[in-house]
Amino acid sequence: MIAVILSFSDDPARLELRPGHRERAAELHAQGVLLAGGPFADQSGALLLFSTDDMSVVRAALDADPYYAAPGVQVVTVQPWTIATGAIPGAAS
């Protein structure tokens, strides 16, 4: 699994790209590539969990979506992540 953490600034430019971004995220989820994703409650950023260990798949998904390069959006972390306690339905063991 690969975790992506985003940081958002107050720049509203990203909001114009958000509907298309959410459509692409839904497609990735339907394909089984994106396990889950969404903004933090305070809107300071977001977390995406990709259900792959292939960094090139995640990089391609990020590169294909203009949202990730929008003013107001910063990709802070793209890093492999392992569940140590508990479980996420649909996640690879």
Protein Blocks (a to p, Z undefined) as FASTA:
>chain_A
ZZddddddfblklmmmmmmmmmmmmmmmmnomambgcddfklpaccdddfbfbfklmmmm
mmmpmklmgghiacfbdcddddfedcdehiaZZ
